[in-house]
Every structure is written in C-alpha cells, then in structure tokens.
Amino acid sequence: MHVALSRTCVSLALVLGSGAALAEPTDIFAKIDDCTEAATQQQPGLLVGWKVESAKEPVTMTIDILADTDRVWTMKCTEGKITGSPERKLGNKNYKMMSSRTQVPEKSARFTASTAYPTSEMLKMEYGLSWKGKAYYTYDMKLNDGRDATVDVNADTGQVDRSKSERKG
C-alpha cells in the first residue's frame, strides 16, 4: 500500500507541479472526449482507438469503435462532431472478450499515461490485448524535446505497465 500511495503522491505532484505543461493537453483532452462521446453515440460499442489527425484548429480526429457485432467502425470527427458516415474496417475483433477485460475507462487511462510524460502531446491511442491476453491502452506521444514516447496502461489496473521514449531520425 505504501508503494501505491507513493506513486499516487508522485503522480499528483507531477500534475500539480507542471500546471503550465498540462494546459495544452487538457485542452486536447476535452476535444478527444467530445469526439469519442460523439462516436459512441453514433455507433455504440467499445472505444478501441483514436488518432489526432490535426491538433490545430479545427481539431480533427479518427475514432475506432468495436461494435457488439465484432466489427470495427472508423469515423472522422471535427470539433466534437462526426463528419460523414462510419466506415467498416477490415477484420473482426471479439467484442465480448475485449469489453470484459476493460475495468478502467479510457479517459482515466489517458490521464495516467499523461503523468508518465507530463510535457508531451498525445497523438494516438490503441486498445488491444497482449500476447498473454492482458488488455492495454497504448498511447503514442511526442515529447517537447522531439523524442517519441509510448506508454502502455493496463486496462484492468489502470497503472502504467511500460513506457519508453526514443529519438527518431
């Protein structure tokens, strides 16, 4: 319990101590929330991915939803509104299995991922299963110093299980 409390305190200190750094991400977080909400209203199911296509105004995104029919639907979103009709992606995923392994909402996992690299830009999220069957939210980020980062948040525990950063180029 002491370790968990320490992690919570460190995460809270990072968030509170880097308020200026989080001003931008919380703005994009609201845009992501608006788009994911609009997408799940149009196509009920499990959010399995999003990608920020353009972070400049107007913010545009691609959202992927796994329907209870095991089909994945992708849709474009601009400023919280779905533009065009959903398109079916190739392949199927098991809705019942994937949704049963999700205990933590994506919004909470996104916040947790942002604490791993407080001065970063969120670019993409994919929800999937590891080869051992554990469910993860995987976030791709761009750090302020130019490095790319990836953070895996366990969808069952809500904790960061793995993070890495590397310089591309």
N, C-alpha and C positions, 0 to 999 in steps of 0.2 A: 504494500500500500504506500510505503514511503517513496518508492521509486515513481509510482503513478502520480503521487502528489507533487513530487519534484518536477516531473515532466509537465504537469499542468501549470505549475508556477512559472517554469521557464517559458512555456508557450504564451502564457498571459503576459509575461514581461516582454517577450518579443513583440507581441501585438501592441501593447501599450507604449512600449519604448520606441516603436517605429511608426507612429501615427501618420507622419508625413509620407512615409513609404507606402502605407496601406491606403492612402486617399484614392489613388488611381485604381487599385484592384477592387476596392469596394464599389466603385462606380461601374466597373465592368461586371462585377458580381451581380449587381441589380439587373443589368442588361441580360446576362446569362439566365438569371431567374425568370425574367419576363418571357424570354424565348422558350425556355424549357417548359414553363407553365402553358404557354400558348400551344406548343407542340403536343403536350399530353392531353390538352383539351380537344384538339383536333383528332388525335389518334391515341386513344387510351392504351397504356402499356407501361413498360419499364424503360426508363432513360438509359440507353447503352452508349451514348456518345454525343459529344458536341465539339465543334471546331469554330473558333473565331476566324472568319474569313477576312474581315477588316475591322480593326479596332477604332478607326477614325469614323467620325460622324458622317453618315448614319452607320451604326454598328451593324454588321451583317454576320450571320452565323449559319452553320449547317447543324441540324439536330437529327439524331438517330433514335428511333423508338422501336422496341421489341414488343409487338402485339401479342395477345394471348393465343393467336393462331400460329405462333412460332415464326412469323415473318417480320423482317426488319424494314421499317419505313424511314426514309430520309426526307427532310424538308428544309427549305430555306426560311430564314427569319431575318427581318429587318426591323430594328427598334421595337421588338416585342410583338410583331405581327407576322404571321405566316404568309409568305408570298408564294403563290402558285399552289399546285396540288402535291400531296405527298407522293413520292416515287418509291416503288419497292426495290430494295437492294437484292442482289443475288444471294442465294443461300438461305438457310434457316438456322435458328438457334432455339434452344429448348427454354421456352418462357417459364414453365413451371419450375424447372430446376434452377434457373438463374434467379428468378424472383424469390425463391425460398432461401437462397443463400445471402440475401441482402438484409442486413439488420440496421445499417446506418444509411440515412438519406444522403444523396449525392451532395446536396448543399453543405452538409456538415463535413463530409469528406473533403470537399473543395477548400473549406476554411482551414481544416487541419493541414492539407497539403501546402497552403499558402504560408503557414507558420514555419515550414521547413526552409523556405527561401523567401523571407519577408519582402525583399526588394526585387520582385520578379513580375513578369507579365504572363498571365495564364493564356495559353494558346489552344489547348485541346484536352479533352477527357475521353477515355475509352473505358467501358466497363467490361470485364471479362473474367474468365476463370484461368487459374494457373494449371500447370500440368498435373498438380496434385488435387485439383478441384476446388481450391480456395478462390473466393470471389474478391476481386480487386478493382478499385478505381485507379487508373493510371493517368497522371497529369503530365503534360508536356509544358514546359515554361521556358521563357527567355529571361536570363538574368541581366541586371543592369550593366554588368561588366562584359557582356557579349557571349557568355557561356550558355549552353543549352542544358536544361535540367529535366530530370524525370523523377516523379515521386509516385510510389505505389502506396495507396491507403487501403488497408484491409477493410472490406465491406462488412465484415462480421464484428470486428472490434473497434473500428474507427481510428486505429493507430497507424502511423507511418511504419510500414514494414521494410521499405527500401527507398533510398534516394541516391541519386548520383548526378553529377554535373560534369560536363566536358566542353572543352573549347573545340568548335568546329572550324575547319578550314585549314 
